[in-house]
Every structure is written in structure tokens, then in C-alpha cells.
Amino acid sequence: MAASHSTHPRSNFTGRIGFVLATAGSAVGLGNIWRFPYLAAKYGGGIFLLVYILLVISFGFALVLTETALGRKTGKSAIEAFDALSHKWRGIGWLHSIVPVLILPYYSVIGGWVTKYFVEFLLGRGAQTAAGDYFTAYISQPASPVLWFLVFFGATYIVIMCGVEKGIEKVSKILMPLLVVLSIGIAAYSVTRPGAWEGVKYYLLPDFSKFSPNTLLAAMGQMFYSLSLSMGILITYGSYMRKDIALDSSVRQVELFDTGIAVVAGLMIIPAVFAYSGGDQSALQAGPSLMFITLPKVFASMGIGTAVGIAFFLLVLFAALTSSISLMEAVVSIVNDKTSWGREKSCAVTAVVTILLGIPSSLGFGLWSGITPLNMTILDFFDFITNSILMPIAALGTCFFVAKVIGVKTIIDEVKISSPFKGEKMFVVCIKYLAPVCIAAILVSSVLQSLGVFAL
């Protein structure tokens, strides 16, 4: 067993609620809002939801439980956790650790875009954002996007500096309930719009004719990225989890929270877009084009569009912030565990690296748009490296590590410390057989999709 380098006492969540809300906050992010509704609508509505939920309670549950248990068992972040259990295989921990270092900068750049749009709507200038070229012109600017990136990241930095209990847990207990209230409120307004009911039916009613292998791949990929897997986050948050908190039920509550928000996000967005477009399915896109181009036009067509826009972008801001907090905490914890610098110095170093990597991601749409690794913008390249390559490889490594190196009993015993393990047999099947096959499929499909071989 390797000894931890950190001499600082480890922080802890005060209880189950703190852990669940913080971990759910890490999982509920931009992907729930700008990708899940699009995929659900494209791949058969209700049938996609059914496949997604089945994957979450089997394959997803096994991976989330595994990473959280690794953190709680060792009381360490990713690198030190794997090192403590097997020095030979500590490289898997390094894979988990590189991911948040690379994601945090470009995620914060997008968080800056969200912050900018929220302020525009708050100041009554939301109608301007509906102009066709507004978003493209904005992200091409050299200064403003960088400024808003720094504002968003600055908010994240302040929370992390306050620590686990007074920062992460306290903020999560405030933002996550507000996020739920805002989601339900906007969804309720959206589904009552004239013409919206067709969107509700399109979203929720199963269309078996649209079921295909791509439905399964899309559901697997969305679930994998939505649950904060292979980012070092779950291991870090698990290390802050007390031994008397039930792992099994806590993980299920996190998954319920994350999936619930994703489903409600569909009810917010799909009916509204349908009502705006007169039922034109092509108007429903994924990613930045949906959030920053299509939706401002939808809001502009509403009688109370400014108020809805303020509520929506505040919700998205909360979702982005809770995710960036978890990403930065994972990095800070990793740095502190390796160096024993303490939170303040570890935060400062993390901030410098994040800013240095974030600025190129921001400038890649303007001044540095000529830099196109693999014919991608700088931001898209970082997204490709982390989401399509490093995360699936890290997840495959984790499955192998648990199944072949330390044995599934190590995880099972950790779960049973705090509660009976009702899904033990399913867990063993998933971690040994189902998860590796699914992750390999995600890895191959993600790379092929990113390279333009096929599209989901």
C-alpha cells in the first residue's frame, strides 16, 4: 500500500444530503440541457427514455458506485486512490486526473457564454441575442468572451476556496433546489404554450420505428458523460463521504436527480421549440446552437420571453456552476494530495493552469481561429480528447482494475460497511461484463462521430 502525500486532515460532507446534492450538482450540467432533449427527440422519444433509464440503473449505477466506493475506501483523490490499492496500476488514476484538468478550462469558457446571456436578458437586452449572427459575432470577439470566462471561473474559484463543507456543500444545498424549482416552472410554462402539446407527444410517446443500434449508442454515450464518470469527481467526492452514509441508496438518489433534471429539461425545450417552429423537427438541434441561437429566438417569440429567458439562463448558469465546482474540486484535491500544499496554494495553481488553457479555447473562435488541430476549433479539440478518448479509456481501465486487480469483493465490502447491498449480483455482472462492452462501444462510436465518420 502506498502512503498518501497529504498531511492535511481530509474534509467531509456533513451527511447524505450534502453528498447527494453536491454529486448530483456535478452530474447535472450543460449536457442535460442542451444534448439530452435533442437525442431523446431524435431517437424515438419514449423508447429512448426507456433505454436510457435501463442503462442508468444497471451500467451507470455500477460505474458510479465503483468510483465513489474507491474514493471512500481510500479517503483519497484519483491518483492516490489507485496508488493506495495497487501501485502498479496507478496510471489509471492519472487518466482520471488529467480529464478534469483539461475539461475545466473550456467548460468555464462556455460557462462564461451562459453568464453573458443571463446578464443580457437580465438587463432587458434578450431580444438582441435572437439576431441570427449575434452568437457567432460574440464568441469571435477577442476580449468580451475572455472577460466573462474569468467572471464565471472566478465564482467557481471562490466556492472552492471556501472548502468542502462551507463552500461546495453549502452552495449545492442552495443551488440544486433552486435549479429544480426553475426547471419545473419553465417546463410547466413551456408545455402550456399553443402548439406545444405536439412537442410533448413527440418527446414522450415511444416511436419504435426510430429504434436502432444508434438509439442504444446515443443513450449509452449521453448517460456516460452525464454521470460525471472518469473525471476524478466521483472518487474525490467519495473520499469526502463518511463511512456511516449508505453508498447504495445515495448513488441511486444521485442518478434519480440527474435523470429527473434531464427529462424535465426535455419538457422545457422540446415543446417550446415545437411551438415556435410550428412543429418543424429540424429546428431542434443540439449543443451551443440550440442554447445560444435557437432558444433566444424562441424566447423572443413569447409574450413574457424576457422573464422566461432570465429564468432559463439562470437555471443553466446554476447547472454549469455546480459542474465547474466539482471539476475544480477534483483538480484541487488531486494537487493537494500529491503535494500537501494545502487548499489555498492548490487552488491558486489550479487557477493559473485553468486560465492559461481557457484563454486559447476562447480565442479559438476569433483571433486564433486559424489553429485547428484535427480540423477542430481549440475548444472542440479539448472536448474530443477528453470525452471521446480519455474518459472511455479511463472507465475501461477502472472496470479491469476492479474485476481483475483488486476484485469486485473490495467494492462490495465497502458498500456493505454502511448498508445491505441489494443489487450485488447485478453489480458484479455489470462491472465484469456489461460495462466493458458498453464502454468499448462508446469509445469507438465517439471517435468515429467526432471524426465525422457517422453522426448520432
N, C-alpha and C positions, 0 to 999 in steps of 0.2 A: 504494500500500500504506500502511495506517495503522500507526503505531508503537504498540507496547504501552505502557500507562501504568506497568506494574510494572517496578521496578528490581531486585527481589529475584530471586536465581537460582532457576530452576524445579526443583522436586523431581522425582524419578523413581522408578518401581518398579525394584527391583534386577534383575528378569528376567521371563521369560514367566510363571512360576508365580505370582509376585506379582500381575501384571496380571490373569491369568485368574481367580484366586481372588477378588480384590477386585471385579472386574467381575461375576463370577458371583454374588458376595455381594450386589451391588446389584440384580441381576435376581431372585434367589431371595428372595421376600418373602411377605407375607401372601396375595397373590393366588394364589400357587402352592398354598397350603394350604387356603384357605377358598373359593376360587372354581373352580379348575381341576377338582377331583374332581366337584363339582356339575354343571358344564357337560358334562363327559365322560359322566357317567352319564345326563344328561337327553337328550343328542343322539346316542345310539346307541353309546356305549362305544367299541369298537374302530374304528368308522368315523370318530368324532370324533378319536380319536388319530391316525389316518392323515392326515386333512385337516390337523390341527394340525402334524404333523411336516413335511408337504409345504410348508406355509406358512412354517414356521421356516427351512427350508433354502433357500428362494427369496426371498420377500418380506422376511422377517425378517432373513436374512443380509445382504441388500443394504443395509437401513437401518442395522443395527448397524455394518457395515463402513464405511459412509459417515460416520457421526457420529464413529467412532473415528479414521478417517483424517483428518477435518477437524481434530481436536484434535492429532494427532501432526504433521501438516504445519505447522501454525501455532505449536504449542507454547503455545497459549492456551486459556482457557475460552471459553464460548459467544459472548458479545458481542464480545470482541476477536478471536475466530477468524473470524467472519463479516466483521467490520470490516476485518481484515487482507487478506481476499481480495476484498472489494468493499464500500467504504464506503457505497455507495448502498443495499445490501441488509442492512445491519447490524441492521435491525429484526427480522429472523428470529432473530438471536442473542438479542435482547431477549425474544422469545416463549419460547425455550428456557430463558431465565434466570428468568423470572417463575414458571414452573411449580414448580421445587423450593422457591422462597421460600414458595409457598402450600401445597405438599404437606407439607413437613417438620413444620409445627406440628400438623396434625390427625393425621398418621401417628404422631407421637410421643405424642399422646393415646391412640391405640389401642395403641401400644407400652406405655403405662402400664397399660392394662387387662390386657395379657398378663403384665406383671410382677406385678401384683396377684394374678392367678390362679396364677401359678407359686409365689409365696410362700405362698398359701393351701394349695396341695397339699403344698408342702414342709413346712409346719407341721402336716400331718395333718388339715387342715380342708376337704379337697376335697369331701367329701360335702355340705357346706353349699352349695357352688356349684351343686349339682344341683337345688336348690329352684327351683320354677317362676318365681318373681319375683325371684330373687337378682340377676341381671344388671341388670334394669331398675331395681331399687331402688338398686343400687350406682352406676350411671352418673348417677343423678338426684341423688346427694349433692353438696353444694357444695364440700367440702374434699378428701375422700379421692382422687377421681379426679385432681384437680389436683396433689396431692402425688405420686402415682405417675407422672403425666406428667412432673413435674420430675425425679423419680428416673431415669426412662428417658432423658430428654433429657440429664441430667447425665452419664450413662455415654457417650452419643454425643459430648458436648462434650469429655470427657477424651480420648477416642481421637483426635478431630480436632486437639486442641491438641498432641498428640504428633507430628503431621506425617504425611507420606505413607509413608515407609519404616518408621519406628518406631511409627507408630500404625495407619494403615489396613492396610498390607501385613502387619504382624506379627499384628494381630488376625484378619485374614482367613485367614491361614495356620493359625491355631488353631481358629477357629470353624467354618470351612467343612468341614474333615474331620470334626469332631465332629458337625456337622449331618447329614452323610452317614451316619455310623455310627448315630446316633439314628434317622434315617428308616428305614434298613434294618431295624434292630432292632424298632421299633414295627410296621412293615409285616409282618415275619415273625410276630410275635405275633398281629397282627390277623387274618391270613389263616388261622391255625390255630384260631380260635375256633369253637365249634359254631355251625353255620348261616352261617358267614362265606363259605363257598365259593360260595353263590348270589350274593353281592355281587361276588365276584371275576369270575364269569362275566358278570354284568350290566355290569361295568365294562370288561372286556377284549374280550368277544366282539362282533363287529360286528352291529348291528341296522340293516339297510339300510332298514327301514320307517320309521325315525326320521330318515333323512336328508332335509334340506330346505334351502332357502336360509338359514334361521336357523342351521343347523349351521355353514355357512360363515361367517356373520356372527359367531357366537359364538366360533368358533375364531380368526378374524381379530382380534376385539377382545381376547380373552384373551392372544393372542400379542403383540399390540402393547403392551399395558400391562405384560406380564410381563418384557419385554426391556429395560426402562428407557429406552425411546425418547423423544425430545423432552423430556427433563428436564434437559438440560445435563450429565448424569452421564457419558455415553459420550464426549462431547467433552472434558470435564475429565480423565477417566482416560486418554483417548488422548493428551492433552498431556503426561502423565507417562510415556508409553511410549517406550522407546529405539528408535532407528531400526534397530537390528540384530535386533529381535524380529519374527518373521513375523506380519504382520497377519492374513492369510488364515486360517491354521490356528489362531491364537489366538482369533479370533472364533468359529470353529466349535467350539472347546473350551468357550467360554463358553455357547454355545447348547446344547451337549450336556449340560453341567452343569445348566443351568436347566430344560431339558425333562425330564431324568432325575429331578430332585427333584420336579417336578410330577407325573410318572407315579407315582413311589413314594408321594407324598402321597395319591394316589387309593387305592393299596393299603393305606395306613394307615387311611383314613377310611371308605371305602365298605363294605368287608366288616364293619368294626366296627359301623357304623350298621345294616347289614342284620341282623347277628346280634342286636343289641339290640332292633330293631323287629319281628323276625320276618319280614323281607323287605318291609316297608312302604316303598315308594319315596318317599312324601311326607315321611318323616322326614328325608330328605336335603335339606337346604336350603343356601343359600349365605350367605357373609358372617358378620357377628357372631353371628347366631342359631345358625349351625352350630357355631362355635368356642366360644361362651360360654354357650350354653343346651343344645344337643343333646349335644355331646361330654362335658361333665361328667356328664350323665345316663348316657351310655354307660359312662364310666369307673366310675361308682358301681355299675353292674351287674356289674362284673368282680371276680373274687376278688382280683386284685392291682391294682385300679383306681387306688389312690393312687400306686403306683410308676409305672404307665403314664401317669397324669396328670402326674406330675413330669417324666418324660422328654419327654412331648409338649409341655408348655408351655415347657420349657427349649429344645426344638427351635424352637418358634415364636418364642421370645424371641431366639434366635440369628439367625433369619431376619429378624425385624423390626429387630434392631440393625444387621446388616450393610447393610440397605437404608437405614436412617436415617443411617448413617455416610456413605454415598455421596451422599445428598441434601444433608446439611450440607456435605460437602466441595465439592460443586458450587457451593453458595451462597458459601462462604468463598473459593473460588478466583475466582469472578466478582467479588466485592467487592474482593479484593486486587489483581486485575488492573486494575480500574478506578481504584483509589485509591492503591495502593502503601503501604497501611497496615501490611503485614506480617501474619503469621498470627495473632498474639495479639490485636491490635485488631480484625481482621476477624472472628475467632471471637466476640469479645465483642459486637460489633454484631449479628452473625447471631443470637446467643443472645437478645439483648433483643427483636429482632423476632419470633423464633420463640415466645418466651414470651408476648408481647403478643397474638399471633394464636392461640396454642394455648389459652389460658385461655377465650376465648369458645367455641371448639369443644367444650371440656369442659363448660362451664356450659350449653351449648345443650340438654342433655338434662334440666336441672333448673331452676336459677334463671332462666335465660334461654330456657326452652323456648317462651316466647311469641314469640320472634323467629324468624320462619320465612320467609326470602327464597325466593320461588318455591314456597312451601308445603313447604320442606325445613328440616331442622334446620341449624344453622350448619355443622356438620361435613359433612353431606351436600351443602350448597351449595358449599363449597370443593372437595369431591370432584367435583361436577358441572362447575364452572368449569374445573378443571384437566384431568380425564380426558376429559370429553365434548367440550370446546370447544378449549382452548388447545393441548393435545398433538396432536390430529389436524391442526389448522391449522399448527402449527409443523412437523410432519412433511411436510405438503403443500408448505410453503414451502421446506423443505430439498431435496425432490425437484426442485422448479423451479429452485432455486439451482444445484444440481449439473448438471442436464440443460441448462439454458438460459443460465446466467450464467458459471460457471467451466468448464463442460464436464466430462463423465464422465472424460475423459482425466486430469484433475487428480487424481482419486481413484485411478484405475488406476495412474498413475505412482507415487503414494505407496505403494501396496501392493507394487509391484514393486521398491521400494528394498530390501526385506528378503527377498523370496521370489518365485518364479513365481506368477502369478495364474491358477489353474486354472479358476476359474469366471467368467472375464472376460466372455464373451458373455452368460451368464445374468444377470450383474450389470447389464449395460447394458440388457437387456430389462426387468428388474425395476425399475430406478430410473427409467427413462424412461416405461414404460407400465403394468406390473402394479401397482407400489406406489402411484402416484397414484390409480388406480381403487379399490384396496382401502382406502386411507386415506379417500377420499371416502365410501365405503360405511360405514366405521367411524364417521365424523363424523356422518352423517345418522342411522344407527341408534342411536348413543349418545345423541344429543339426544332423539330420539323415545322411546327407552326411559326416559330419565331423567324425561321429562315425562309418562310413563305412557301414551303412545300405543299402544305394544306392549311385550311383555315377552320377554326372552330366558331 
